[in-house]
Amino acid sequence: MRTYVVTGAASGIGAATAELIRERGHKVIGVGLRDADVTADLSTAEGRQSAVSRTLELSEGKIDAVIAAAGISAPKAVTVAVNFFGVTNYLEGLLPALAQAQSPRVAVVSSMASIQQNSAELVEALLSGDEEQALAIGASLEAEGPRAGYLNYPSSKRALGRWVRRECITEKWAGAGIPLNAVAPGTVITNMTRELLSTDEGKAMVDQNVPMPLNYHSEAVVIAKLLLWLTSEENTHVTGQTIYCDGGAEATLRGDDIWA
């Protein structure tokens, strides 16, 4: 039996992932704002440190895998605090425990938004680890209104994907035998999207931005199954990847651009 830590475990992809892990006979330590084994606010440095301490306490220092699914999509600066620092700082806090496991694995939830327009300045601030500067840039975007404020979301996911690629080959990750990957879903049917998808107008807007020619919109468990393989003992060499589990949306939108 493996011990998994799942952030965002109370809803959406995180909840589906935690349920699937339990169905497969493994232990889950859920992390979230509410209804979780570890209750913590990952948008603050204090909340992340508290989450790390409590997670280590509950796991007794034995963690085989972490799946970071917690995230928000608000046109506000807090989005980058949760989606980037709430992932990277928390993972770094658990890294010593992970490094002691026999087959440690980590996967994070990214988004199709990682290929959307973003703020290069904000992305660089995030990757530099300067949370104060990143929040200031995010707040200035937020002040310009929802359209500019939304840039906080794709910027956080772009930075997260780049962080995964940068960190996965370092001594502290690769040297410890830890594959580190991201999964970028297309349109997933969850409580967060169900209302938007309930109208023809909303569905048309979503499908214009995220065209999914293969099997259309997915259930959360589809993403969970991929996250579980990436964090299973079977995955020994896939690392540094953002895998688009999106019914072909990324291939439709970018085509051959990835080879540029």
Sequence and secondary structure as in RCSB ss.txt:
>XXXX:A:sequence
MRTYVVTGAASGIGAATAELIRERGHKVIGVGLRDADVTADLSTAEGRQSAVSRTLELSEGKIDAVIAAAGISAP
KAVTVAVNFFGVTNYLEGLLPALAQAQSPRVAVVSSMASIQQNSAELVEALLSGDEEQALAIGASLEAEGPRAGY
LNYPSSKRALGRWVRRECITEKWAGAGIPLNAVAPGTVITNMTRELLSTDEGKAMVDQNVPMPLNYHSEAVVIAK
LLLWLTSEENTHVTGQTIYCDGGAEATLRGDDIWA
>XXXX:A:secstr
  EEEEETTTSHHHHHHHHHHHHTT EEEEEESSSSSEE  TTSHHHHHHHHHHHHHHHTT   EEEE      S
STHHHIIIIIHHHHHHHHHHHHHHTSSS EEEEE  GGGGS   HHHHHHHHTT HHHHHHHHHHHHHT HHHHT
THHHHHHHHHHHHHHHHHTSTTTGGGT  EEEEEE SEESHHHHTGGGSHHHHHHHHHHS  TTTSSEEHHHHHH
HHHHHTSTT SS  S EEEESTTHHHHHHGGGGG 
